[in-house]
Amino acid sequence: MKKISAYIIPLFTLLGLAIGAVFYFAGNYTLDHIVWMVTMILGTIPILWRIVSDIIRGHFGIDLIAIAAIATSFFLGQYLAGTIILLMLSGGEALETYALKRARKELSSLISNAPTFGHVKKDGLILDTPVADIHIGDIIIIKPGELVAADGVVISGTSQMDESALTGESMPVEKTPGSGVLSGSVNKSAVLEVRVVRPASESKYEQIIKLVRQAEENRAPVVRLADRYSIWFTAITFVIAVFAWFLAKDSIRLLAVLVVATPCPLILATPIAMISGISRAASRGIIVKNGGALEKLAEAKAFIFDKTGTLTLGQPEIVNVVSLSEKDEKEVLRTSASLDQLSLHVLARSLKSHADKKGIPLSIPSNFSEEFGEGVRGEIDGHTFYFGKLGFLKKQGIEITEKIYKDHEDFQAKGQIAVYHGDKDSVFGIVVFADIIRPEIKKLFDGLRIQGVKNMVMLTGDKKSVAEKIAKDLGIDDVHAEALPEDKVAEVKDHKRQFGIVAMVGDGVNDAPALAAADVGIALGGHGGSASSDSGDIVIMVDNLERVGEAFTIARRTMSVAKQGIYFGMGVSIILMIIASFGYIQPIYGALFQEGLDVIVILNALRVNLKK
């Protein structure tokens, strides 16, 4: 209803102005005044009702000055000036509605482009099926130019995929058999067959849609930033208006002061800049749930990072393969990966992937068994092998030397995971894993410091010695190790007391309480759990920590542009009030001049959404 009325009132006012102008130029100076008076009264009633309702709810808005100007015009019989002020006020709201619609185009396009059906291959037929009826294990056909209907894995075909709607990256990504594809991406070149790995309702694209709708529904608590200045600006306005009256005892001067003080530029600046910033962020795979999060992020004095999965990749990778016998490292890798490929352990995936990248052919083990979390055993090429923790191999009766124990302690001190490989007689190899530090962190930290962030903090459940080494390597200012979820919340609150506005960055379920406790919670949703995404005020849908820096840059730019509009509007209005108080500006011309300022402020606010 509000959007409809935003256009109805200015159109009605324009019609009244036009009809009154016809009577004016026809020389009927009675009917023109009547038409303008009726237009002014009828057009002002719904706006006045809204303002009174806001005041009853305890919200004192800066647009009260505009109503005062219209009321003064009515009592002074300046119906044309009052109607122009009404057009300026209602037209400003209409321009705001149009600008907001334009600014949120990235958010709207995400929702409107959601896939609705897919081509399911079943019993030799290809059936057009609604996405809600596509299930795990279904084979779907993706034709060139079509949206991927559900997250899956390519089983046949090679093509280029446009994932820009999901990641913000414009370069297409090549997909081959074994590659993962995401719902909402666009197939650019060739037909693909894809096996669905999760239902459409749980796909990455649906997660984004859910967050975007949440962002659309949540209104920023500070969307009228100008209202912070409303009390003192209103006071200044009425002081200058009273001064103008006493200066010449001229009611028209008083009205002119109120007209040029009408603060449409101030009212428009913030919401348009906010929505532009939210839309700009969405185009980069950064979902901002409300404008308040942008304002707080722009003022952040400290950034707190979880370690595992945030500062690190969260997926342990092989950093070393050690041979303790005549077998070379390649053979250690071949037999350990062959044995471990049947395991469900997270390290097994990294080991097999590493062997595949090295082009090492693997054998299928026989008589395979697993003690989950401890190790595996099986036969390869007629020999029995073991692969697992040091304690697991010791339980098999395998001799463990003192040097192996010492090396094991060294691996632990470095924060590395050592998995041991052997046969019934001895340990002949070690595969060393580590959670790799993200390569983009230095660039992120440098960018944050350039923009004025002085405090980088790391929270982790790791041992203190490991955490301090990582913190030193990364140039982190403060580190808190061996932290449980409740400890992380306490640390966030403590840093808020120390630094003021604090942003928390995390990815896992155990980070959710700390994200909620921070002034701004930034959740990495690229591979994190839904709990962290739900708790975050900002969700980064791409597995790239640099987007944290982009979000900060967008937030600062958004608030800078919003405040430019506010300060410019107030500055110009105060100058014009002073000029009007000396009789140099007539009310009608003052209203027209303010209408021009509206356009300038709107164009300035839309700068936030310009690509850089």
C-alpha positions in Angstrom: 0.0 0.0 0.0 2.8 2.3 0.9 4.5 1.8 -2.5 1.2 2.5 -4.3 0.5 5.7 -2.3 4.1 6.9 -3.0 3.1 7.3 -6.6 -0.6 8.2 -6.2 0.0 11.4 -4.1 2.5 13.0 -6.5 0.4 12.2 -9.5 -2.6 13.6 -7.8 -0.6 16.7 -6.9 0.7 17.2 -10.4 -2.9 16.9 -11.8 -4.1 19.6 -9.3 -1.2 21.9 -10.2 -2.0 21.5 -13.9 -5.7 22.1 -13.5 -5.0 25.2 -11.3 -2.5 26.4 -13.9 -5.2 26.2 -16.6 -7.6 28.4 -14.5 -4.7 30.8 -13.7 -3.7 31.4 -17.3 -7.4 31.7 -18.2 -7.6 34.6 -15.8 -9.9 32.8 -13.2 -7.9 33.7 -10.1 -10.5 32.3 -7.7 -10.8 28.8 -9.1 -7.1 28.3 -9.4 -6.7 29.0 -5.7 -9.6 26.7 -4.8 -8.1 23.8 -6.9 -4.6 24.3 -5.3 -6.1 24.6 -1.8 -8.1 21.3 -2.2 -5.1 19.5 -3.8 -2.9 20.6 -0.9 -5.4 19.6 1.8 -6.3 16.2 0.3 -2.7 15.3 -0.6 -1.4 16.2 2.8 -3.9 14.2 4.9 -2.3 10.7 4.3 1.2 12.1 4.8 0.2 13.9 8.0 -1.5 10.8 9.3 1.7 8.8 8.8 3.8 11.5 10.6 1.4 11.7 13.5 1.4 7.9 13.8 5.2 7.9 13.9 5.2 10.6 16.6 2.7 8.5 18.7 5.1 5.6 18.4 7.9 7.8 19.7 9.5 8.4 16.4 10.3 12.1 15.7 11.0 12.4 12.0 12.7 15.2 10.2 9.9 15.5 7.6 7.9 17.3 10.3 9.5 20.5 8.9 7.8 19.9 5.5 4.4 19.5 7.2 5.0 22.8 9.1 5.8 24.5 5.7 2.6 23.2 4.2 0.5 24.2 7.2 2.1 27.7 7.1 1.3 28.0 3.4 -2.3 27.1 4.1 -2.8 29.7 6.8 -1.0 32.4 4.7 -3.1 31.6 1.7 0.0 30.6 -0.3 -1.8 27.6 -1.9 0.5 27.3 -4.9 3.6 27.3 -2.8 2.0 24.7 -0.4 1.1 22.5 -3.3 4.6 22.6 -4.7 6.0 21.7 -1.3 3.5 18.8 -1.2 4.8 17.7 -4.6 8.4 18.0 -3.4 7.7 15.9 -0.3 5.5 13.2 -2.0 7.6 13.3 -5.2 10.7 12.6 -3.0 9.0 9.5 -1.6 8.1 8.4 -5.2 11.7 9.0 -6.3 12.9 7.0 -3.3 10.6 4.1 -4.2 11.9 4.1 -7.7 15.5 4.4 -6.7 15.2 1.6 -4.1 13.7 -0.7 -6.8 16.6 0.1 -9.1 19.2 -0.3 -6.3 17.9 -3.7 -5.2 18.0 -5.1 -8.7 20.8 -7.6 -7.8 18.6 -9.0 -4.9 15.5 -9.1 -7.1 17.3 -10.9 -9.9 18.6 -13.6 -7.6 15.0 -14.4 -6.6 13.4 -14.1 -10.1 16.1 -16.3 -11.7 15.7 -19.2 -9.3 15.4 -22.5 -11.3 11.8 -23.9 -11.4 12.2 -27.2 -13.2 14.8 -29.7 -14.5 15.2 -32.4 -17.1 15.3 -35.7 -15.3 16.6 -38.8 -17.1 14.5 -41.8 -16.1 13.8 -45.2 -17.9 15.2 -43.9 -21.1 13.0 -40.8 -21.1 13.8 -37.1 -20.3 11.0 -35.7 -18.1 10.5 -32.0 -17.3 10.2 -32.1 -13.5 9.6 -29.4 -10.9 12.6 -28.8 -8.8 10.7 -29.8 -5.6 10.3 -33.3 -7.2 14.0 -33.8 -8.0 15.6 -36.1 -5.5 19.1 -37.2 -4.5 20.5 -39.7 -7.0 18.4 -38.5 -9.9 20.2 -37.9 -13.2 19.4 -34.5 -14.7 20.3 -33.1 -18.2 21.6 -29.6 -18.3 21.3 -28.1 -21.8 23.4 -25.1 -23.0 21.9 -21.8 -21.7 19.9 -23.5 -18.9 20.1 -23.1 -15.2 21.3 -26.0 -13.1 18.2 -27.2 -11.2 20.0 -28.8 -8.2 23.4 -29.3 -6.7 25.2 -32.3 -8.2 28.2 -34.0 -9.7 28.9 -34.2 -13.4 28.9 -37.8 -14.7 29.1 -37.1 -18.4 30.1 -34.1 -20.6 32.4 -31.1 -20.4 31.2 -27.5 -20.4 31.8 -24.0 -19.2 29.6 -22.9 -16.3 28.7 -19.3 -15.3 28.6 -19.1 -11.5 28.5 -15.3 -11.3 25.0 -15.3 -9.6 26.4 -17.4 -6.8 30.0 -16.2 -6.5 30.2 -12.8 -8.1 33.0 -14.0 -10.4 32.4 -13.2 -14.0 34.8 -15.8 -15.5 33.2 -19.1 -16.5 34.4 -22.3 -14.8 35.1 -25.5 -16.7 33.2 -28.6 -15.5 34.3 -32.1 -16.3 33.2 -35.6 -15.0 33.6 -35.5 -11.3 33.2 -31.8 -10.9 30.6 -30.4 -8.6 27.9 -28.0 -10.0 25.7 -25.6 -8.1 22.0 -24.9 -8.5 21.5 -21.5 -10.1 24.6 -21.5 -12.2 24.2 -21.4 -16.0 25.5 -24.0 -18.5 27.3 -22.0 -21.2 28.4 -24.5 -23.9 27.6 -28.2 -24.0 25.1 -30.7 -22.6 26.0 -32.2 -19.2 24.6 -35.1 -17.3 24.6 -34.5 -13.5 23.8 -36.8 -10.6 21.9 -34.8 -7.9 23.7 -34.9 -4.5 21.2 -32.9 -2.5 17.5 -31.9 -2.9 16.8 -28.5 -4.4 15.4 -27.2 -1.1 18.9 -27.6 0.4 20.9 -26.4 -2.5 23.4 -23.5 -2.4 21.1 -21.3 -4.5 18.1 -21.9 -2.2 20.3 -20.9 0.8 21.0 -17.7 -1.0 17.3 -17.1 -1.8 16.4 -17.7 1.8 19.0 -15.2 3.0 18.0 -12.6 0.4 14.3 -12.9 1.4 15.4 -12.5 5.0 17.4 -9.4 4.0 14.4 -8.0 2.1 12.1 -8.5 5.1 14.5 -7.1 7.7 14.4 -3.3 7.9 17.4 -1.5 9.0 17.0 0.0 12.5 18.9 3.1 11.2 17.4 3.4 7.7 16.5 7.0 8.5 20.0 8.0 9.6 19.0 11.7 9.1 16.5 11.4 11.9 19.4 11.4 14.3 19.8 15.1 13.4 16.1 15.8 13.4 15.7 17.5 16.8 18.6 20.0 16.5 18.0 20.6 12.8 14.3 21.3 13.4 15.3 23.6 16.2 17.7 25.6 14.0 15.0 25.8 11.3 12.4 27.3 13.6 15.0 29.7 15.2 15.9 31.0 11.7 12.2 31.2 10.8 11.4 33.3 13.9 14.5 35.5 13.2 13.1 36.1 9.7 9.8 37.1 11.1 11.2 39.5 13.6 13.6 40.9 11.0 10.9 42.2 8.7 7.6 41.1 10.3 7.0 39.4 6.9 5.1 36.0 7.0 6.3 35.2 3.5 9.9 35.3 4.6 9.0 32.9 7.5 7.3 30.6 4.9 10.3 30.8 2.6 12.7 29.7 5.4 10.5 26.7 6.1 10.3 25.8 2.4 14.0 25.7 1.8 14.5 23.8 5.1 12.2 21.0 3.9 14.7 18.1 4.3 13.8 15.8 1.4 17.6 15.3 0.6 18.2 14.2 4.1 15.2 11.8 4.1 16.3 10.2 0.8 20.0 9.8 1.3 20.2 6.9 3.7 17.7 4.3 2.5 18.8 4.6 -1.1 22.5 4.3 -0.2 21.8 1.4 2.1 19.8 -0.6 -0.5 22.5 0.2 -3.1 25.1 -1.2 -0.8 23.1 -4.3 0.0 22.6 -4.9 -3.7 26.3 -4.3 -4.6 27.3 -6.8 -1.9 24.8 -9.4 -3.3 26.4 -9.1 -6.7 29.7 -10.2 -5.1 28.2 -13.2 -3.2 27.8 -11.3 0.0 24.3 -11.4 1.5 23.6 -8.5 4.0 20.5 -9.2 6.1 19.8 -5.6 7.0 21.2 -2.1 6.6 22.0 -1.9 10.3 24.7 -4.5 9.7 26.3 -2.4 7.1 26.4 0.7 9.4 27.9 -1.3 12.2 30.5 -3.0 10.0 31.6 0.4 8.6 32.4 1.4 12.2 34.2 -1.9 13.2 37.4 -1.3 15.2 38.4 -4.9 15.6 37.9 -8.1 13.6 37.8 -11.5 15.4 38.5 -14.6 13.3 37.8 -18.2 14.1 40.8 -20.3 12.9 39.6 -23.7 11.6 37.7 -23.2 8.4 38.0 -19.4 8.5 41.7 -18.5 8.6 42.4 -22.1 7.4 40.8 -24.0 4.6 39.1 -26.3 7.0 40.1 -29.4 5.0 43.4 -30.9 6.0 45.8 -31.4 3.1 48.9 -33.5 2.8 52.1 -31.4 3.4 54.6 -34.3 3.5 55.1 -38.0 2.8 57.9 -39.6 4.7 59.5 -43.0 3.9 61.1 -44.9 6.8 62.3 -47.9 4.6 63.6 -48.8 1.2 60.1 -47.9 -0.2 60.1 -44.5 -1.8 57.5 -41.8 -1.0 55.5 -42.6 -4.1 55.0 -46.2 -3.0 54.1 -45.1 0.5 51.5 -42.8 -1.0 50.2 -45.5 -3.3 49.6 -48.2 -0.7 48.3 -45.8 2.0 45.8 -44.2 -0.5 44.8 -47.6 -1.9 44.0 -48.8 1.6 42.4 -45.6 2.9 40.2 -45.0 -0.1 37.4 -47.2 1.4 37.4 -45.2 4.7 34.8 -42.6 5.6 37.3 -40.5 7.5 37.8 -36.9 6.3 41.5 -37.4 5.9 40.8 -40.3 3.5 39.2 -37.9 1.0 42.3 -35.6 1.1 44.6 -38.6 0.7 42.8 -40.1 -2.3 42.5 -36.6 -3.9 46.3 -36.1 -3.4 47.1 -39.4 -5.1 44.7 -38.7 -8.0 46.4 -35.3 -8.6 49.8 -37.1 -8.6 48.4 -39.5 -11.2 49.1 -42.5 -9.0 47.0 -45.6 -9.9 45.3 -47.2 -6.8 44.5 -50.8 -6.0 41.3 -52.0 -4.3 42.2 -53.6 -1.0 40.6 -56.9 0.1 39.7 -58.0 3.6 39.3 -54.3 4.5 38.2 -53.3 8.0 38.2 -50.0 9.9 38.2 -48.9 13.5 36.6 -45.5 12.9 38.8 -42.7 14.2 41.7 -45.0 14.8 42.8 -46.7 11.6 42.2 -49.2 8.8 43.7 -52.5 7.7 43.5 -54.5 4.5 45.4 -56.6 1.9 47.0 -55.1 -1.2 48.9 -57.2 -3.7 48.8 -60.1 -1.2 50.3 -58.2 1.7 48.5 -56.9 4.8 48.9 -53.2 5.6 47.9 -50.9 8.4 47.3 -47.1 8.2 46.2 -45.0 11.2 47.2 -43.4 14.5 50.4 -44.4 16.2 48.4 -46.1 19.0 46.4 -48.1 16.4 49.6 -49.6 14.9 51.1 -50.3 18.3 47.9 -52.3 19.1 48.7 -54.5 16.1 52.0 -55.5 17.7 54.1 -53.3 15.4 57.3 -52.0 16.9 57.4 -48.2 17.4 60.9 -46.7 17.7 61.9 -43.9 20.0 62.7 -41.7 17.0 59.1 -42.2 15.7 57.7 -41.1 19.1 60.0 -38.0 19.1 59.0 -37.1 15.5 55.4 -37.6 16.5 55.7 -35.0 19.2 57.4 -32.6 16.8 54.4 -33.0 14.4 52.0 -32.2 17.1 53.9 -29.2 18.3 53.6 -27.8 14.7 49.8 -28.4 14.7 50.2 -31.2 12.1 48.4 -34.6 11.9 50.7 -37.6 11.4 49.2 -40.8 10.1 51.4 -43.9 10.1 51.6 -46.7 7.5 53.1 -50.1 8.1 52.9 -53.9 7.8 53.0 -56.5 10.5 56.7 -56.0 11.1 57.4 -52.2 11.1 56.3 -48.7 10.4 57.6 -47.8 6.9 55.9 -44.5 6.1 54.2 -41.4 7.5 51.7 -39.2 5.8 51.6 -35.7 7.3 48.4 -33.6 7.1 47.9 -30.0 8.1 45.0 -27.5 7.9 46.4 -25.0 5.3 46.4 -21.3 6.0 44.3 -19.5 3.4 46.6 -17.8 0.8 44.4 -14.7 0.6 44.7 -13.8 4.3 47.7 -11.4 4.0 45.9 -9.4 1.3 42.8 -9.3 3.5 44.7 -8.2 6.6 46.7 -5.5 4.7 43.4 -4.2 3.2 41.7 -4.0 6.6 44.7 -2.2 8.2 44.8 0.3 5.3 41.2 1.1 6.0 41.9 1.7 9.7 41.3 -1.6 11.5 43.9 -1.8 14.2 43.1 -5.0 16.0 43.1 -8.5 14.4 42.1 -11.3 16.9 42.1 -15.1 16.5 40.0 -17.6 18.5 40.7 -21.3 18.3 40.3 -24.5 20.1 43.9 -25.5 19.2 46.7 -25.8 21.7 48.3 -22.5 22.7 51.7 -23.2 21.2 50.2 -24.0 17.8 47.8 -21.0 17.9 50.6 -18.6 18.8 52.8 -19.8 16.0 50.0 -19.3 13.5 49.2 -15.9 14.9 52.8 -14.8 14.7 53.0 -16.0 11.0 49.9 -14.0 10.1 50.7 -10.9 12.1 47.6 -11.2 14.4 47.5 -8.8 17.3 45.8 -11.1 19.9 45.2 -14.8 20.1 43.0 -17.0 22.4 43.6 -20.7 22.3 41.9 -23.8 23.6 38.6 -21.9 23.5 35.2 -23.7 23.8 32.1 -22.1 22.1 31.2 -20.4 25.4 34.8 -19.1 25.8 34.5 -17.5 22.3 31.4 -15.7 23.4 33.1 -14.3 26.5 36.1 -13.2 24.4 33.8 -11.4 21.9 32.1 -9.5 24.7 35.5 -8.7 26.3 36.8 -7.2 23.0 33.6 -5.2 22.6 34.4 -3.5 25.9 38.0 -2.9 24.8 37.5 -1.7 21.2 33.9 -0.8 20.7 32.3 -2.1 17.5 33.5 -5.7 16.9 33.0 -7.9 13.8 33.3 -11.7 14.3 34.1 -14.0 11.3 33.4 -17.7 11.5 32.1 -20.7 9.6 31.1 -23.6 11.8 28.2 -24.5 14.0 30.4 -23.9 17.1 30.9 -20.3 15.9 27.2 -19.5 15.9 27.0 -18.2 19.5 30.1 -15.9 19.0 28.6 -14.6 15.7 25.4 -13.7 17.5 27.3 -12.1 20.3 29.3 -9.8 18.1 28.1 -6.4 16.9 28.4 -7.8 13.3 28.5 -11.5 12.7 30.1 -12.5 9.3 29.4 -16.1 8.5 31.4 -17.9 5.8 28.6 -19.9 4.1 30.8 -21.4 1.3 31.1 -24.6 3.2 29.8 -23.8 6.7 26.8 -25.0 8.5 23.4 -23.4 8.4 23.6 -22.5 12.1 26.5 -20.1 11.4 24.6 -18.6 8.4 21.5 -18.1 10.5 23.5 -16.4 13.3 25.5 -14.1 11.0 24.3 -10.6 10.1 26.3 -11.0 6.8 26.7 -14.3 5.0 29.5 -14.8 2.5 28.4 -17.5 0.0 31.8 -17.9 -1.5 34.7 -19.8 0.0 37.0 -16.8 -0.2 38.0 -14.8 2.8 38.8 -11.8 0.7 35.1 -11.1 0.5 35.2 -10.1 4.2 37.4 -7.2 3.1 35.0 -6.4 0.2 32.1 -6.4 2.6 34.0 -3.9 4.8 34.8 -1.7 1.9 31.2 -1.7 0.6 30.0 -0.9 4.1 32.4 2.1 4.5 31.5 3.3 1.0 27.8 3.0 1.7 27.9 5.0 4.9 30.2 7.6 3.4 27.8 8.2 0.5 24.8 8.3 2.9 26.5 10.8 5.1 27.6 12.9 2.2 23.9 13.3 1.2 22.9 14.2 4.7 25.6 16.7 5.3 25.2 18.2 1.9 21.4 18.5 2.4 21.7 20.1 5.8 24.5 22.4 4.7 22.7 23.7 1.7 19.4 24.0 3.6 21.0 26.1 6.4 22.6 28.4 3.8 19.3 28.8 1.9 17.4 29.5 5.2 19.8 32.3 6.0 19.4 33.8 2.5 15.6 33.3 2.6 15.4 35.1 6.0 16.7 38.3 4.3 14.0 38.0 1.6 16.1 36.9 -1.3 14.2 33.7 -2.0 10.4 33.4 -2.7 8.7 30.3 -1.4 7.8 28.9 -4.8 11.4 29.2 -6.1 12.7 27.7 -2.8 10.5 24.6 -3.3 11.7 24.1 -6.9 15.3 24.5 -5.8 14.8 21.8 -3.1 13.3 19.5 -5.8 16.6 19.8 -7.7 18.5 18.9 -4.6 16.4 15.7 -4.3 17.6 14.5 -7.7 21.3 15.3 -6.9 21.1 13.3 -3.6 19.4 10.3 -5.3 22.0 10.2 -8.0 24.8 10.4 -5.4 23.3 7.6 -3.3 23.1 5.3 -6.3 26.9 5.7 -6.8 27.3 3.0 -4.1 26.1 0.4 -6.6 28.5 1.4 -9.4 30.9 -1.5 -10.3 34.6 -1.0 -9.5 
